[in-house]
């Protein structure tokens, strides 16, 4: 297959994109995203942009799209449901 028609980026292109991705998170706040069903740590997100991504929990197999804007927590405030 011709390199210009390859679905995969070249090593140099991939390396450039990884470096650019690492640079883009500098100065952004890191936050953990937990499974809404079981609470297992799914991924880390940076910043507070409106991003929708499909996640799969390795523990309970929850597989749904999540709007990361809706899954933010404010430091110092914890939600504990009434028993």
Secondary structure, DSSP 8 states (H G I E B T S, - for coil): --GGG-SS--HHHHHHHHHHHHHHTTTS-EEEEE-TTT--EEEEEES----EEEEE-TTT--EEEEEGGGS---TT-------
